[in-house]
Amino acid sequence: MAEVIRMPRMSDTMEEGNIIGWLKKEGDRVEPGQTLAEVETDKATMELDAFVEGVILHIAVKEGPVAIDGVIAVIGQPGEDWQAVLAAANGTSAAAPTANGQSTPSAAPVAEVPAAAAVGEDSRIKASPLAKNIAKESGVSLEQVVGSGDQGRIVKKDVEAFLEGKGATAVVTPTPAVPPQPSPSPTPAAKAEPASVPFAFNAGGSNFEEVGVSQMRKVIARRLGESLFTAPHFYLTIEINMDRAIAMRKQLNEVSPTKLSFNDLVIKAVAASLTKHPAINSSWLGDKIRYNKDINIGVAVAVEDGLLVPVIRYANMKTMSQINTEVKTLAGKAKERKLQPDEMQGNTFTISNLGMFGIDEFTAIINPPDACILAVGGIFEKPIVKNGEIVVGNTMKVTLSCDHRVVDGATGAQFLQTFKDIMEEPIKLLV
């Protein structure tokens, strides 16, 4: 019997998915595991795979946004009445309307032009939108990639295989030799006068550009808006002497298999501090407070159209080199929009670091369901008092945003004091 395919929830915060292109068309036979379409979620562009075997009898939404559990296609056996199946799924008895609102007869489906038609220099090459984006970002011409999809269509895995140097082969087109032509005798050129461009000012006219809001930006706006206006925020700032942390990082990098950053040290110190202050590692659940025993730290990563927060699980149990490797891997996947939902779930505390941008201090909005988030500024040289004398020292400011429903001021202050003690004596992380 024919099966109705609905928009699945591909992330914990996803409310709708935006279909950007189908890799199959009506009439194509599919098997479980084959990619049907590419869907933009709030966090990444992901592939929607088939879970049943059969023929695509009907595509309900060619492209555009679809709410969670919304009908997007019907898969069954040739000749089945997909309209009846669709009507039953919608709780109606009439012929199912198409995306254009018109009733469609149950005749044999008409093959469609794939939504992912290539443009520009690759106009004669069949490739999925995601494959084209990856190729463009990597500076790869699709003419060099061999497609494994239907009718030689290039999909994401083909481009990735080409970049990794396996699976795909380059197509080299020989260029016919052109016989040398005699150089024409030079003719004196007339001296060109500089062009005079008149100043034009559209006084009172419109001068702006409007860009549609992406799924990611919609979710960021909704979730952080809810967080700021629902959770009563308060902020605690503390200044840390980073001289010994700088010296220790230098020593650690002499023996570490990877080059450690100050952010790795911050993550490790936060994890150690959370073990001593479990109230900070908690969540507000309305009628109860959850005190998380696992320490899973979200690390905010800026991407082209927003912000993603991959999660370092069990950060208190990992070495700084392990944290460094994991952060680099997840941050790279975030910037390529390749993070999987499970890599962005389960955070119990979040860190946002803008120090690399020269920011002294800032406040961050709590990332639900966390009770706190730590905003980390840069390291700056400044005069400090040490042993009664004014000397030059390296300082860093951090600001803890707290949900007052869960964390009180004294609790947040104690956590910051512990964090400060560890950062100023980082050898404590080794004992």
C-alpha positions as a Markdown table, in Angstrom:
| # | Residue | x | y | z |
|---|---|---|---|---|
| 1 | Met | 0.0 | 0.0 | 0.0 |
| 2 | Ala | 1.2 | 3.5 | -0.8 |
| 3 | Glu | 2.9 | 5.4 | 2.0 |
| 4 | Val | 2.5 | 9.2 | 2.7 |
| 5 | Ile | 5.9 | 10.8 | 3.2 |
| 6 | Arg | 5.9 | 13.6 | 5.8 |
| 7 | Met | 8.4 | 16.3 | 6.8 |
| 8 | Pro | 10.4 | 14.8 | 9.6 |
| 9 | Arg | 11.9 | 16.7 | 12.6 |
| 10 | Met | 15.6 | 16.8 | 11.7 |
| 11 | Ser | 16.7 | 18.8 | 14.8 |
| 12 | Asp | 15.4 | 19.5 | 18.3 |
| 13 | Thr | 14.5 | 23.1 | 17.4 |
| 14 | Met | 13.1 | 22.5 | 13.9 |
| 15 | Glu | 9.5 | 23.7 | 13.4 |
| 16 | Glu | 9.5 | 23.6 | 9.6 |
| 17 | Gly | 11.8 | 22.5 | 6.8 |
| 18 | Asn | 12.5 | 24.3 | 3.5 |
| 19 | Ile | 12.7 | 22.0 | 0.5 |
| 20 | Ile | 15.4 | 23.4 | -1.8 |
| 21 | Gly | 15.4 | 20.6 | -4.4 |
| 22 | Trp | 14.3 | 17.1 | -5.2 |
| 23 | Leu | 16.9 | 14.5 | -6.3 |
| 24 | Lys | 14.1 | 12.2 | -7.6 |
| 25 | Lys | 11.0 | 12.9 | -9.7 |
| 26 | Glu | 7.5 | 11.5 | -10.0 |
| 27 | Gly | 7.7 | 8.0 | -11.5 |
| 28 | Asp | 11.2 | 7.2 | -10.2 |
| 29 | Arg | 11.7 | 4.0 | -8.2 |
| 30 | Val | 13.4 | 4.5 | -4.9 |
| 31 | Glu | 14.7 | 2.2 | -2.2 |
| 32 | Pro | 15.2 | 2.7 | 1.6 |
| 33 | Gly | 18.3 | 4.9 | 2.2 |
| 34 | Gln | 18.2 | 6.7 | -1.2 |
| 35 | Thr | 18.2 | 10.5 | -1.0 |
| 36 | Leu | 14.9 | 12.0 | -2.1 |
| 37 | Ala | 15.4 | 15.7 | -1.5 |
| 38 | Glu | 17.5 | 18.3 | 0.2 |
| 39 | Val | 15.9 | 20.2 | 3.1 |
| 40 | Glu | 17.2 | 23.3 | 4.8 |
| 41 | Thr | 16.5 | 23.2 | 8.5 |
| 42 | Asp | 17.2 | 25.8 | 11.1 |
| 43 | Lys | 20.7 | 24.5 | 11.6 |
| 44 | Ala | 21.9 | 22.8 | 8.4 |
| 45 | Thr | 21.1 | 21.7 | 4.9 |
| 46 | Met | 20.3 | 18.0 | 5.2 |
| 47 | Glu | 19.4 | 15.1 | 2.9 |
| 48 | Leu | 16.0 | 13.5 | 3.2 |
| 49 | Asp | 16.2 | 9.8 | 2.7 |
| 50 | Ala | 13.5 | 7.3 | 1.7 |
| 51 | Phe | 12.4 | 4.7 | 4.3 |
| 52 | Val | 10.1 | 2.7 | 2.0 |
| 53 | Glu | 10.5 | 1.0 | -1.3 |
| 54 | Gly | 8.4 | 1.9 | -4.3 |
| 55 | Val | 7.7 | 4.5 | -6.9 |
| 56 | Ile | 7.2 | 8.2 | -6.2 |
| 57 | Leu | 3.6 | 8.6 | -7.2 |
| 58 | His | 3.2 | 12.2 | -6.2 |
| 59 | Ile | 5.3 | 15.1 | -5.0 |
| 60 | Ala | 3.1 | 17.4 | -2.9 |
| 61 | Val | 5.6 | 20.3 | -2.4 |
| 62 | Lys | 8.1 | 20.9 | -5.1 |
| 63 | Glu | 10.1 | 23.5 | -3.1 |
| 64 | Gly | 9.5 | 25.8 | -0.2 |
| 65 | Pro | 8.7 | 25.6 | 3.5 |
| 66 | Val | 6.8 | 22.7 | 5.0 |
| 67 | Ala | 5.7 | 22.4 | 8.6 |
| 68 | Ile | 6.8 | 19.4 | 10.7 |
| 69 | Asp | 4.6 | 16.4 | 9.8 |
| 70 | Gly | 3.4 | 18.1 | 6.6 |
| 71 | Val | 2.8 | 15.9 | 3.6 |
| 72 | Ile | 5.5 | 16.2 | 1.0 |
| 73 | Ala | 5.2 | 13.1 | -1.2 |
| 74 | Val | 3.5 | 9.7 | -1.7 |
| 75 | Ile | 5.4 | 6.5 | -2.5 |
| 76 | Gly | 3.8 | 3.3 | -3.6 |
| 77 | Gln | 3.4 | 0.8 | -6.4 |
| 78 | Pro | 2.6 | 1.9 | -10.0 |
| 79 | Gly | -1.1 | 2.3 | -10.6 |
| 80 | Glu | -2.1 | 2.8 | -6.9 |
| 81 | Asp | -4.6 | 5.6 | -6.2 |
| 82 | Trp | -2.3 | 8.1 | -4.4 |
| 83 | Gln | -5.2 | 10.6 | -4.2 |
| 84 | Ala | -7.2 | 8.2 | -2.0 |
| 85 | Val | -4.1 | 7.7 | 0.2 |
| 86 | Leu | -3.5 | 11.4 | 0.4 |
| 87 | Ala | -7.2 | 12.1 | 1.2 |
| 88 | Ala | -7.2 | 9.5 | 3.9 |
| 89 | Ala | -4.0 | 11.0 | 5.4 |
| 90 | Asn | -5.6 | 14.5 | 5.4 |
| 91 | Gly | -8.9 | 13.2 | 6.7 |
| 92 | Thr | -10.9 | 14.0 | 3.5 |
| 93 | Ser | -12.6 | 12.1 | 0.8 |
| 94 | Ala | -12.1 | 14.5 | -2.1 |
| 95 | Ala | -9.3 | 14.3 | -4.6 |
| 96 | Ala | -6.1 | 15.6 | -3.0 |
| 97 | Pro | -5.2 | 19.1 | -4.1 |
| 98 | Thr | -1.7 | 19.8 | -5.4 |
| 99 | Ala | 0.6 | 22.5 | -4.1 |
| 100 | Asn | -1.1 | 24.9 | -6.5 |
| 101 | Gly | -4.5 | 24.1 | -5.1 |
| 102 | Gln | -5.8 | 22.2 | -8.2 |
| 103 | Ser | -7.1 | 18.7 | -8.3 |
| 104 | Thr | -4.9 | 16.3 | -10.1 |
| 105 | Pro | -6.2 | 13.1 | -11.8 |
| 106 | Ser | -4.6 | 9.8 | -10.9 |
| 107 | Ala | -3.2 | 9.3 | -14.4 |
| 108 | Ala | 0.4 | 8.3 | -14.8 |
| 109 | Pro | 2.6 | 11.0 | -13.3 |
| 110 | Val | 4.4 | 13.3 | -15.7 |
| 111 | Ala | 8.2 | 13.4 | -15.3 |
| 112 | Glu | 9.3 | 16.8 | -14.1 |
| 113 | Val | 12.4 | 18.8 | -14.7 |
| 114 | Pro | 14.5 | 18.4 | -11.6 |
| 115 | Ala | 14.4 | 21.4 | -9.4 |
| 116 | Ala | 18.2 | 21.4 | -9.2 |
| 117 | Ala | 18.9 | 22.7 | -12.7 |
| 118 | Ala | 22.5 | 24.0 | -12.9 |
| 119 | Val | 23.1 | 27.6 | -13.9 |
| 120 | Gly | 26.0 | 29.5 | -15.3 |
| 121 | Glu | 29.0 | 27.7 | -16.5 |
| 122 | Asp | 27.5 | 24.4 | -15.3 |
| 123 | Ser | 24.2 | 24.8 | -17.2 |
| 124 | Arg | 24.5 | 21.5 | -18.9 |
| 125 | Ile | 25.5 | 19.6 | -15.8 |
| 126 | Lys | 22.9 | 17.9 | -13.6 |
| 127 | Ala | 23.7 | 18.6 | -9.9 |
| 128 | Ser | 21.8 | 19.0 | -6.7 |
| 129 | Pro | 21.7 | 22.4 | -5.0 |
| 130 | Leu | 23.8 | 21.2 | -2.1 |
| 131 | Ala | 26.4 | 19.7 | -4.4 |
| 132 | Lys | 26.6 | 23.0 | -6.3 |
| 133 | Asn | 27.0 | 25.0 | -3.1 |
| 134 | Ile | 29.8 | 22.7 | -1.8 |
| 135 | Ala | 31.5 | 22.9 | -5.2 |
| 136 | Lys | 31.3 | 26.6 | -5.3 |
| 137 | Glu | 32.6 | 27.1 | -1.8 |
| 138 | Ser | 35.5 | 24.7 | -2.5 |
| 139 | Gly | 36.4 | 26.2 | -5.9 |
| 140 | Val | 35.6 | 23.0 | -7.8 |
| 141 | Ser | 34.2 | 23.0 | -11.3 |
| 142 | Leu | 31.4 | 20.5 | -11.6 |
| 143 | Glu | 32.8 | 19.4 | -15.0 |
| 144 | Gln | 35.5 | 17.6 | -13.0 |
| 145 | Val | 33.1 | 15.6 | -10.9 |
| 146 | Val | 31.5 | 12.3 | -12.0 |
| 147 | Gly | 27.9 | 12.0 | -10.7 |
| 148 | Ser | 26.6 | 8.8 | -9.2 |
| 149 | Gly | 22.9 | 9.8 | -9.1 |
| 150 | Asp | 20.1 | 9.2 | -11.6 |
| 151 | Gln | 21.2 | 9.9 | -15.1 |
| 152 | Gly | 24.7 | 10.9 | -13.9 |
| 153 | Arg | 23.4 | 13.6 | -11.5 |
| 154 | Ile | 26.0 | 15.0 | -9.2 |
| 155 | Val | 25.1 | 14.8 | -5.5 |
| 156 | Lys | 26.8 | 15.9 | -2.3 |
| 157 | Lys | 28.8 | 12.7 | -1.8 |
| 158 | Asp | 30.3 | 12.9 | -5.3 |
| 159 | Val | 31.7 | 16.4 | -4.6 |
| 160 | Glu | 33.0 | 15.3 | -1.2 |
| 161 | Ala | 34.6 | 12.2 | -2.8 |
| 162 | Phe | 36.3 | 14.4 | -5.4 |
| 163 | Leu | 37.6 | 16.7 | -2.7 |
| 164 | Glu | 38.9 | 13.7 | -0.7 |
| 165 | Gly | 40.6 | 12.4 | -3.8 |
| 166 | Lys | 38.6 | 9.1 | -4.0 |
| 167 | Gly | 35.8 | 7.9 | -6.1 |
| 168 | Ala | 35.6 | 10.8 | -8.5 |
| 169 | Thr | 37.8 | 11.4 | -11.5 |
| 170 | Ala | 38.5 | 14.6 | -13.3 |
| 171 | Val | 37.3 | 15.0 | -16.9 |
| 172 | Val | 39.9 | 16.7 | -18.9 |
| 173 | Thr | 38.9 | 18.2 | -22.2 |
| 174 | Pro | 41.8 | 18.7 | -24.6 |
| 175 | Thr | 42.1 | 22.1 | -26.0 |
| 176 | Pro | 42.9 | 22.2 | -29.8 |
| 177 | Ala | 46.2 | 23.8 | -30.6 |
| 178 | Val | 45.8 | 27.2 | -32.2 |
| 179 | Pro | 48.5 | 28.2 | -34.8 |
| 180 | Pro | 50.3 | 31.3 | -33.9 |
| 181 | Gln | 49.1 | 34.4 | -35.7 |
| 182 | Pro | 51.4 | 37.1 | -36.9 |
| 183 | Ser | 51.4 | 40.1 | -34.7 |
| 184 | Pro | 49.9 | 43.2 | -36.3 |
| 185 | Ser | 52.1 | 46.2 | -36.6 |
| 186 | Pro | 51.4 | 48.6 | -33.7 |
| 187 | Thr | 49.3 | 51.6 | -34.5 |
| 188 | Pro | 49.7 | 54.7 | -32.5 |
| 189 | Ala | 46.7 | 55.0 | -30.2 |
| 190 | Ala | 45.0 | 58.3 | -29.7 |
| 191 | Lys | 45.4 | 59.7 | -26.3 |
| 192 | Ala | 42.2 | 59.0 | -24.4 |
| 193 | Glu | 40.6 | 61.7 | -22.4 |
| 194 | Pro | 39.6 | 60.7 | -18.9 |
| 195 | Ala | 35.9 | 59.9 | -18.8 |
| 196 | Ser | 33.8 | 62.4 | -16.9 |
| 197 | Val | 31.1 | 60.6 | -14.9 |
| 198 | Pro | 28.3 | 62.9 | -13.8 |
| 199 | Phe | 27.3 | 62.7 | -10.2 |
| 200 | Ala | 23.9 | 61.1 | -9.7 |
| 201 | Phe | 21.9 | 61.3 | -6.5 |
| 202 | Asn | 18.5 | 59.8 | -6.2 |
| 203 | Ala | 17.2 | 62.3 | -3.6 |
| 204 | Gly | 14.2 | 60.9 | -1.8 |
| 205 | Gly | 14.3 | 57.6 | -3.6 |
| 206 | Ser | 14.6 | 54.1 | -2.1 |
| 207 | Asn | 18.1 | 52.8 | -1.5 |
| 208 | Phe | 18.0 | 49.4 | 0.3 |
| 209 | Glu | 18.1 | 45.7 | -0.2 |
| 210 | Glu | 15.7 | 43.1 | 1.3 |
| 211 | Val | 16.8 | 39.5 | 1.8 |
| 212 | Gly | 14.5 | 36.7 | 2.8 |
| 213 | Val | 14.9 | 35.3 | 6.3 |
| 214 | Ser | 16.6 | 31.8 | 6.4 |
| 215 | Gln | 15.3 | 29.0 | 8.5 |
| 216 | Met | 18.3 | 29.3 | 10.8 |
| 217 | Arg | 17.7 | 33.0 | 11.3 |
| 218 | Lys | 14.0 | 32.4 | 12.0 |
| 219 | Val | 14.8 | 29.9 | 14.7 |
| 220 | Ile | 17.5 | 32.1 | 16.3 |
| 221 | Ala | 15.1 | 35.0 | 16.5 |
| 222 | Arg | 12.4 | 32.9 | 18.0 |
| 223 | Arg | 14.4 | 30.9 | 20.5 |
| 224 | Leu | 16.6 | 33.8 | 21.8 |
| 225 | Gly | 13.6 | 36.2 | 21.8 |
| 226 | Glu | 11.8 | 33.7 | 24.0 |
| 227 | Ser | 14.9 | 33.2 | 26.2 |
| 228 | Leu | 15.5 | 36.9 | 26.8 |
| 229 | Phe | 11.8 | 37.8 | 27.4 |
| 230 | Thr | 10.9 | 34.7 | 29.3 |
| 231 | Ala | 14.0 | 33.9 | 31.5 |
| 232 | Pro | 14.8 | 36.7 | 33.9 |
| 233 | His | 18.5 | 37.4 | 33.0 |
| 234 | Phe | 21.1 | 38.9 | 35.3 |
| 235 | Tyr | 24.8 | 39.3 | 34.6 |
| 236 | Leu | 28.0 | 38.9 | 36.6 |
| 237 | Thr | 31.4 | 40.1 | 35.3 |
| 238 | Ile | 34.8 | 39.2 | 36.7 |
| 239 | Glu | 38.4 | 40.1 | 35.5 |
| 240 | Ile | 41.0 | 37.4 | 35.4 |
| 241 | Asn | 44.8 | 37.7 | 35.4 |
| 242 | Met | 45.9 | 35.5 | 32.5 |
| 243 | Asp | 49.7 | 35.6 | 33.0 |
| 244 | Arg | 50.0 | 32.1 | 34.3 |
| 245 | Ala | 47.5 | 30.7 | 31.8 |
| 246 | Ile | 49.6 | 32.2 | 29.0 |
| 247 | Ala | 52.8 | 30.6 | 30.4 |
| 248 | Met | 51.1 | 27.2 | 30.9 |
| 249 | Arg | 49.6 | 27.2 | 27.4 |
| 250 | Lys | 53.1 | 27.7 | 26.1 |
| 251 | Gln | 54.4 | 24.8 | 28.1 |
| 252 | Leu | 51.5 | 22.5 | 27.1 |
| 253 | Asn | 52.0 | 23.3 | 23.4 |
| 254 | Glu | 55.5 | 22.0 | 23.7 |
| 255 | Val | 54.2 | 18.5 | 24.4 |
| 256 | Ser | 50.6 | 18.5 | 23.1 |
| 257 | Pro | 49.8 | 16.6 | 19.9 |
| 258 | Thr | 47.7 | 19.6 | 18.8 |
| 259 | Lys | 48.1 | 23.3 | 19.2 |
| 260 | Leu | 46.0 | 24.3 | 22.1 |
| 261 | Ser | 44.0 | 27.5 | 22.2 |
| 262 | Phe | 42.9 | 29.7 | 25.1 |
| 263 | Asn | 39.4 | 28.6 | 24.3 |
| 264 | Asp | 40.3 | 25.0 | 25.0 |
| 265 | Leu | 41.6 | 26.1 | 28.4 |
| 266 | Val | 38.4 | 28.0 | 29.1 |
| 267 | Ile | 36.3 | 25.0 | 28.2 |
| 268 | Lys | 38.3 | 22.7 | 30.5 |
| 269 | Ala | 38.2 | 25.2 | 33.4 |
| 270 | Val | 34.5 | 25.7 | 33.0 |
| 271 | Ala | 33.9 | 22.0 | 33.1 |
| 272 | Ala | 36.0 | 21.7 | 36.2 |
| 273 | Ser | 34.1 | 24.6 | 37.8 |
| 274 | Leu | 30.7 | 23.0 | 37.0 |
| 275 | Thr | 31.6 | 19.9 | 38.9 |
| 276 | Lys | 31.9 | 22.1 | 42.0 |
| 277 | His | 28.7 | 24.1 | 41.3 |
| 278 | Pro | 26.0 | 21.8 | 39.9 |
| 279 | Ala | 23.4 | 24.5 | 40.2 |
| 280 | Ile | 25.0 | 26.3 | 37.3 |
| 281 | Asn | 24.8 | 23.1 | 35.2 |
| 282 | Ser | 21.0 | 23.0 | 35.4 |
| 283 | Ser | 17.8 | 23.7 | 33.4 |
| 284 | Trp | 14.4 | 25.3 | 34.2 |
| 285 | Leu | 11.6 | 22.9 | 33.3 |
| 286 | Gly | 8.6 | 25.0 | 34.5 |
| 287 | Asp | 7.5 | 23.0 | 37.5 |
| 288 | Lys | 10.9 | 21.5 | 38.3 |
| 289 | Ile | 14.6 | 22.2 | 38.0 |
| 290 | Arg | 16.9 | 19.6 | 36.3 |
| 291 | Tyr | 20.4 | 19.3 | 37.8 |
| 292 | Asn | 22.4 | 17.7 | 35.0 |
| 293 | Lys | 25.1 | 15.2 | 36.1 |
| 294 | Asp | 26.8 | 15.1 | 32.7 |
| 295 | Ile | 28.7 | 18.2 | 31.7 |
| 296 | Asn | 28.0 | 18.9 | 28.0 |
| 297 | Ile | 29.3 | 22.3 | 26.9 |
| 298 | Gly | 27.9 | 24.0 | 23.9 |
| 299 | Val | 30.4 | 26.2 | 21.9 |
| 300 | Ala | 28.9 | 29.0 | 19.9 |
| 301 | Val | 30.2 | 29.0 | 16.3 |
| 302 | Ala | 29.5 | 31.9 | 13.9 |
| 303 | Val | 28.4 | 30.7 | 10.4 |
| 304 | Glu | 27.4 | 32.6 | 7.3 |
| 305 | Asp | 23.8 | 33.1 | 8.2 |
| 306 | Gly | 23.7 | 32.8 | 11.9 |
| 307 | Leu | 25.0 | 30.8 | 14.8 |
| 308 | Leu | 25.4 | 27.1 | 15.5 |
| 309 | Val | 26.2 | 25.5 | 18.9 |
| 310 | Pro | 27.9 | 22.1 | 18.6 |
| 311 | Val | 28.3 | 20.3 | 21.9 |
| 312 | Ile | 31.4 | 18.9 | 23.6 |
| 313 | Arg | 30.0 | 16.0 | 25.6 |
| 314 | Tyr | 31.5 | 14.9 | 28.9 |
| 315 | Ala | 34.0 | 17.9 | 28.8 |
| 316 | Asn | 35.1 | 17.3 | 32.3 |
| 317 | Met | 36.4 | 13.8 | 31.4 |
| 318 | Lys | 38.4 | 14.9 | 28.3 |
| 319 | Thr | 42.0 | 16.3 | 28.0 |
| 320 | Met | 42.6 | 19.7 | 26.5 |
| 321 | Ser | 44.0 | 18.1 | 23.4 |
| 322 | Gln | 40.9 | 16.0 | 23.0 |
| 323 | Ile | 38.7 | 19.1 | 23.5 |
| 324 | Asn | 40.8 | 21.0 | 20.9 |
| 325 | Thr | 40.4 | 18.2 | 18.3 |
| 326 | Glu | 36.7 | 17.9 | 18.9 |
| 327 | Val | 36.1 | 21.7 | 18.8 |
| 328 | Lys | 38.0 | 22.0 | 15.5 |
| 329 | Thr | 36.1 | 19.1 | 13.9 |
| 330 | Leu | 32.7 | 20.4 | 15.0 |
| 331 | Ala | 33.4 | 24.0 | 14.1 |
| 332 | Gly | 34.5 | 23.0 | 10.6 |
| 333 | Lys | 31.4 | 20.9 | 10.1 |
| 334 | Ala | 29.3 | 23.8 | 11.4 |
| 335 | Lys | 30.8 | 26.3 | 8.9 |
| 336 | Glu | 30.1 | 23.8 | 6.1 |
| 337 | Arg | 26.5 | 23.2 | 7.4 |
| 338 | Lys | 27.3 | 19.5 | 7.9 |
| 339 | Leu | 26.5 | 19.2 | 11.6 |
| 340 | Gln | 24.2 | 16.4 | 12.5 |
| 341 | Pro | 21.3 | 16.9 | 14.9 |
| 342 | Asp | 22.9 | 14.8 | 17.7 |
| 343 | Glu | 26.0 | 17.0 | 17.5 |
| 344 | Met | 23.9 | 20.0 | 18.5 |
| 345 | Gln | 21.8 | 18.5 | 21.3 |
| 346 | Gly | 22.2 | 17.8 | 25.0 |
| 347 | Asn | 24.0 | 21.0 | 26.1 |
| 348 | Thr | 24.0 | 21.8 | 29.8 |
| 349 | Phe | 26.1 | 25.0 | 29.6 |
| 350 | Thr | 27.2 | 27.2 | 26.8 |
| 351 | Ile | 30.3 | 29.3 | 26.1 |
| 352 | Ser | 30.4 | 32.3 | 23.6 |
| 353 | Asn | 33.9 | 33.6 | 22.9 |
| 354 | Leu | 34.4 | 36.9 | 21.0 |
| 355 | Gly | 37.9 | 37.5 | 22.2 |
| 356 | Met | 39.4 | 36.8 | 18.8 |
| 357 | Phe | 37.5 | 39.8 | 17.4 |
| 358 | Gly | 39.1 | 42.2 | 19.9 |
| 359 | Ile | 36.0 | 42.4 | 22.1 |
| 360 | Asp | 36.8 | 43.4 | 25.7 |
| 361 | Glu | 33.5 | 42.3 | 27.3 |
| 362 | Phe | 29.9 | 41.6 | 26.4 |
| 363 | Thr | 26.7 | 39.9 | 27.6 |
| 364 | Ala | 25.2 | 36.8 | 25.9 |
| 365 | Ile | 21.6 | 35.6 | 25.8 |
| 366 | Ile | 21.1 | 32.2 | 27.6 |
| 367 | Asn | 20.9 | 29.3 | 25.2 |
| 368 | Pro | 17.8 | 27.2 | 26.2 |
| 369 | Pro | 17.5 | 24.9 | 28.0 |
| 370 | Asp | 20.7 | 26.0 | 29.9 |
| 371 | Ala | 20.5 | 28.1 | 33.0 |
| 372 | Cys | 23.7 | 30.0 | 32.2 |
| 373 | Ile | 26.0 | 31.1 | 29.4 |
| 374 | Leu | 29.6 | 32.5 | 29.7 |
| 375 | Ala | 30.6 | 35.4 | 27.5 |
| 376 | Val | 34.4 | 35.4 | 27.1 |
| 377 | Gly | 36.3 | 38.5 | 26.0 |
| 378 | Gly | 39.8 | 39.0 | 24.7 |
| 379 | Ile | 43.1 | 39.1 | 26.5 |
| 380 | Phe | 44.6 | 42.6 | 26.8 |
| 381 | Glu | 47.7 | 44.1 | 28.4 |
| 382 | Lys | 46.9 | 46.7 | 31.1 |
| 383 | Pro | 48.4 | 48.2 | 34.2 |
| 384 | Ile | 47.6 | 46.0 | 37.3 |
| 385 | Val | 48.6 | 46.2 | 41.0 |
| 386 | Lys | 50.8 | 43.3 | 42.0 |
| 387 | Asn | 52.4 | 43.1 | 45.4 |
| 388 | Gly | 51.7 | 46.8 | 46.0 |
| 389 | Glu | 53.3 | 47.8 | 42.7 |
| 390 | Ile | 51.9 | 48.8 | 39.3 |
| 391 | Val | 53.0 | 46.4 | 36.6 |
| 392 | Val | 51.8 | 45.4 | 33.1 |
| 393 | Gly | 49.6 | 42.3 | 33.2 |
| 394 | Asn | 47.4 | 40.3 | 30.8 |
| 395 | Thr | 43.8 | 40.3 | 31.8 |
| 396 | Met | 40.6 | 38.8 | 30.5 |
| 397 | Lys | 37.0 | 39.6 | 31.4 |
| 398 | Val | 34.2 | 37.1 | 31.4 |
| 399 | Thr | 30.5 | 37.7 | 32.0 |
| 400 | Leu | 28.1 | 35.0 | 33.3 |
| 401 | Ser | 24.4 | 35.4 | 32.2 |
| 402 | Cys | 22.1 | 33.6 | 34.6 |
| 403 | Asp | 18.5 | 32.6 | 34.6 |
| 404 | His | 17.3 | 34.0 | 38.0 |
| 405 | Arg | 14.6 | 31.3 | 38.2 |
| 406 | Val | 17.3 | 28.7 | 38.7 |
| 407 | Val | 20.5 | 30.6 | 39.8 |
| 408 | Asp | 20.8 | 33.2 | 42.4 |
| 409 | Gly | 23.5 | 35.9 | 42.5 |
| 410 | Ala | 25.6 | 34.3 | 45.2 |
| 411 | Thr | 25.6 | 31.0 | 43.3 |
| 412 | Gly | 26.7 | 32.6 | 40.1 |
| 413 | Ala | 29.4 | 34.6 | 41.9 |
| 414 | Gln | 30.8 | 31.5 | 43.6 |
| 415 | Phe | 31.0 | 29.7 | 40.2 |
| 416 | Leu | 32.9 | 32.7 | 38.7 |
| 417 | Gln | 35.3 | 32.8 | 41.6 |
| 418 | Thr | 36.1 | 29.1 | 41.2 |
| 419 | Phe | 36.6 | 29.7 | 37.5 |
| 420 | Lys | 38.9 | 32.7 | 38.1 |
| 421 | Asp | 41.0 | 30.7 | 40.6 |
| 422 | Ile | 41.5 | 27.9 | 38.1 |
| 423 | Met | 42.4 | 30.3 | 35.2 |
| 424 | Glu | 44.8 | 32.2 | 37.4 |
| 425 | Glu | 46.4 | 28.9 | 38.7 |
| 426 | Pro | 45.7 | 26.5 | 35.7 |
| 427 | Ile | 48.0 | 23.9 | 37.2 |
| 428 | Lys | 44.9 | 23.0 | 39.3 |
| 429 | Leu | 43.5 | 21.3 | 36.2 |
| 430 | Leu | 46.3 | 18.7 | 36.4 |
| 431 | Val | 45.7 | 17.6 | 40.0 |
